[in-house]
């Protein structure tokens, strides 16, 4: 006796009408299965594959950037050293105050400012602990016109050594209307030698 399943298959294969219905049903099942199961999965795999490729590319670029960090840090340190050494040369060294006073006097003369008195004074802030520099102040009493004073201040603030005008007082002089009594407080900066150096 034949099994019922084998008999069913033989009936389908031998009858052309049943065979047609059977293959159409199989084809419909495959199309429906592909449309609802396989197609979204294939689309999902393609999407994940492109996302994975983008992530790999980002990771590769990040590794390149990480590999450049030591070189960038070295270049930054060299640049800092160059800038710092250039700026340190603009600070006064201990013992350079007499030369600075002469330079200020020459700037005043070339600007048309007549210096009556030029005196180093103690800085009000004092020296801070572990500071790389300290402030040195210079009081100047002079006679000058506005334009000459402006030229002198410009030369002070653009000098090779760091200096700025901390305070200024201009008083008109009735005896000489074009020359005013001027008091300037100039701040210069002196490099503090390293301890133990």
RAQUIQUI-V435250 format. One record per backbone hydrogen bond with DSSP energy under -1.0 kcal/mol. CO is the residue of the C=O (numbers start at 1). NH is the residue of the N-H. Records with the same first field share a line. If there is no record, write none. Layout:
CO: NH, NH
This chain:
3: 7
4: 8
5: 9
6: 10
7: 11
8: 12
9: 13
10: 14
11: 15
15: 19
16: 20
17: 21
18: 22
19: 23
20: 24
21: 25
22: 26
23: 27
24: 28
25: 29
26: 30
27: 31
28: 32
29: 33
30: 34
31: 35
32: 36
33: 37, 38
34: 39
37: 41
38: 42
39: 43
40: 44
41: 45
42: 46
43: 47
44: 48
45: 49
46: 50
47: 51
48: 52
49: 53
50: 54
51: 55
52: 56
53: 57
54: 58
55: 59
56: 60
57: 61
58: 62
59: 63
60: 64
61: 65
62: 66
63: 67
64: 68
68: 72
69: 73
70: 74
71: 75
72: 76
73: 77
74: 78
75: 79
76: 80
77: 81
78: 82
79: 83
80: 84
81: 85
82: 86
83: 87
84: 88
85: 89
87: 90
88: 91
90: 162
92: 191
93: 96
96: 100
97: 101
98: 102
99: 103
100: 104
101: 105
102: 106
103: 107
104: 108
105: 109
106: 110
107: 111
108: 113
114: 143
117: 141
119: 139
121: 137
128: 131
132: 192
134: 190
136: 188
137: 121
138: 186
139: 119
140: 184
141: 116, 117
142: 182
143: 114
144: 180
145: 149
146: 150
147: 151
148: 152
149: 153
150: 154
151: 155
152: 156
153: 157
154: 158
156: 159
164: 187
167: 185
169: 183
171: 181
176: 179
180: 144
181: 171
182: 142
183: 169
184: 140
185: 166, 167
186: 138
187: 164
188: 136
189: 92
190: 134
194: 197
